[in-house]
Amino acid sequence: MATTQLTPETNGVRYGLFTAGGMVLYFLIASLFGLSERIELSFLNGVILAVGICLAIAQYKRFRHGRMPYLHGFATGIITAIVASVVFSLFFILYAGVLNRHIMDGIRAQDLFGFDLSVTIAFLAIILQGAMSGMIISLIAMQYYKSPDHKPMTGLE
């Protein structure tokens, strides 16, 4: 992909795929050590998501030579989070539905989500958690990455 056509969408998709790769790799390593059923360790997915969003926004700002519109950076972060969440949740469906069907039994045994937790509900929860976390992370990151002369709106234009 040529960098002359870098848009918030293309940048967000690219870094979303990288971020999803990191989340999948972390999950597979946790699975290898038997830690994938420990829900409290999934907070590191949030850290991976935050790093991916910040890298995506920073790359877009570098491409724009430090003159990035606020909403372009915000959109880059949100698209990165949504792509990463959807790809990771599709991987989770494959993993929990085909490769390791017993993972859901271990998660249900903790009774954090109730006995009715299914792969579909987990799929939707992963997407929702990733998208909402990504929106908040993007808002926070944009306070750091916004242009130095950014002025908030003073009225309707």
C-alpha positions as CSV (number, residue, x, y, z in Angstrom):
1,M,0.0,0.0,0.0
2,A,1.5,3.3,-1.0
3,T,1.8,5.9,1.7
4,T,0.8,8.7,-0.6
5,Q,-2.8,7.5,-0.2
6,L,-2.8,7.2,3.6
7,T,-6.2,8.0,5.0
8,P,-7.6,7.5,8.5
9,E,-9.5,4.5,7.1
10,T,-6.5,2.7,5.5
11,N,-4.2,3.5,8.4
12,G,-6.8,2.3,10.9
13,V,-7.4,-1.0,9.0
14,R,-3.6,-1.6,8.7
15,Y,-2.9,-0.9,12.4
16,G,-6.1,-2.7,13.4
17,L,-4.8,-5.9,11.7
18,F,-1.5,-5.4,13.4
19,T,-3.2,-4.9,16.8
20,A,-5.4,-7.9,16.3
21,G,-2.3,-10.0,15.5
22,G,-0.8,-8.9,18.8
23,M,-4.0,-9.8,20.7
24,V,-4.1,-13.2,19.0
25,L,-0.4,-13.8,19.8
26,Y,-1.0,-12.9,23.4
27,F,-4.0,-15.2,23.6
28,L,-2.1,-18.1,22.1
29,I,0.8,-17.6,24.5
30,A,-1.6,-17.5,27.4
31,S,-3.3,-20.6,26.1
32,L,0.0,-22.4,25.8
33,F,0.6,-21.7,29.5
34,G,-3.0,-22.6,30.5
35,L,-3.9,-19.0,31.4
36,S,-6.5,-18.3,28.7
37,E,-9.4,-19.1,31.0
38,R,-8.3,-16.5,33.5
39,I,-10.5,-13.6,32.6
40,E,-8.6,-11.1,34.7
41,L,-5.5,-11.5,32.4
42,S,-7.5,-10.2,29.5
43,F,-6.8,-6.6,30.7
44,L,-3.5,-7.0,28.8
45,N,-5.6,-7.0,25.6
46,G,-6.6,-3.5,26.5
47,V,-2.9,-2.5,26.8
48,I,-2.2,-4.1,23.4
49,L,-5.2,-2.2,22.0
50,A,-4.0,1.1,23.5
51,V,-0.5,0.6,22.0
52,G,-2.0,-0.2,18.6
53,I,-4.2,2.9,18.7
54,C,-1.4,5.2,19.8
55,L,0.9,3.8,17.1
56,A,-1.8,4.3,14.4
57,I,-2.5,7.9,15.4
58,A,1.3,8.6,15.7
59,Q,1.9,7.2,12.2
60,Y,-1.0,9.2,10.7
61,K,0.4,12.4,12.4
62,R,3.9,11.7,11.0
63,F,2.4,11.2,7.6
64,R,0.6,14.5,7.8
65,H,3.8,16.2,9.0
66,G,2.4,17.0,12.4
67,R,-0.7,18.8,11.0
68,M,-3.4,16.3,11.7
69,P,-7.0,17.3,12.0
70,Y,-8.5,16.2,15.3
71,L,-11.3,14.1,13.9
72,H,-8.9,12.3,11.5
73,G,-6.8,11.1,14.4
74,F,-9.9,10.2,16.4
75,A,-11.3,8.3,13.4
76,T,-8.0,6.5,13.0
77,G,-8.1,5.3,16.6
78,I,-11.7,4.2,16.4
79,I,-11.3,2.3,13.2
80,T,-8.1,0.6,14.6
81,A,-10.1,-0.5,17.6
82,I,-13.1,-1.8,15.7
83,V,-11.0,-3.7,13.2
84,A,-8.8,-5.2,15.9
85,S,-11.9,-6.2,18.0
86,V,-13.7,-7.8,15.1
87,V,-10.7,-9.8,13.9
88,F,-9.9,-10.9,17.4
89,S,-13.5,-11.9,18.1
90,L,-13.6,-13.9,14.8
91,F,-10.4,-15.7,16.0
92,F,-12.1,-16.4,19.3
93,I,-15.1,-18.0,17.6
94,L,-12.7,-20.2,15.6
95,Y,-10.7,-21.0,18.7
96,A,-13.6,-21.6,21.1
97,G,-15.8,-23.2,18.6
98,V,-13.4,-25.5,16.8
99,L,-9.9,-25.7,18.3
100,N,-10.6,-25.7,22.0
101,R,-14.3,-26.2,22.9
102,H,-13.5,-26.7,26.6
103,I,-12.4,-23.1,27.1
104,M,-16.0,-21.9,27.5
105,D,-16.5,-24.5,30.3
106,G,-13.6,-23.0,32.2
107,I,-14.9,-19.5,31.7
108,R,-18.5,-20.5,32.7
109,A,-17.1,-22.2,35.8
110,Q,-15.9,-18.8,37.1
111,D,-19.6,-17.7,36.9
112,L,-18.6,-14.2,36.1
113,F,-21.0,-14.0,33.2
114,G,-23.6,-16.6,34.2
115,F,-24.0,-20.1,33.1
116,D,-25.6,-19.0,29.8
117,L,-22.4,-17.7,28.3
118,S,-22.0,-18.9,24.8
119,V,-19.4,-18.3,22.1
120,T,-21.8,-15.9,20.4
121,I,-22.3,-13.8,23.5
122,A,-18.5,-13.8,24.0
123,F,-18.1,-12.7,20.4
124,L,-20.4,-9.8,20.9
125,A,-18.9,-8.9,24.3
126,I,-15.4,-8.8,22.8
127,I,-16.5,-6.5,20.0
128,L,-18.4,-4.2,22.3
129,Q,-15.6,-4.1,24.9
130,G,-13.0,-3.4,22.2
131,A,-15.0,-0.7,20.4
132,M,-15.9,1.2,23.6
133,S,-12.4,0.9,25.1
134,G,-11.0,2.0,21.7
135,M,-13.2,5.1,21.7
136,I,-12.1,6.1,25.2
137,I,-8.4,5.4,24.4
138,S,-8.7,7.4,21.2
139,L,-10.2,10.4,23.0
140,I,-7.3,10.2,25.6
141,A,-4.6,9.7,22.9
142,M,-5.9,12.6,20.8
143,Q,-5.3,15.0,23.7
144,Y,-1.6,14.1,23.4
145,Y,-1.4,13.8,19.6
146,K,-3.6,16.8,18.5
147,S,-1.9,19.7,16.6
148,P,-0.3,22.2,18.9
149,D,-2.5,25.0,17.6
150,H,-5.8,23.1,17.9
151,K,-8.5,25.4,19.1
152,P,-11.8,24.0,20.4
153,M,-15.0,25.2,18.7
154,T,-16.4,28.4,20.2
155,G,-19.7,28.4,18.5
156,L,-21.7,26.9,15.7
157,E,-20.3,27.7,12.3
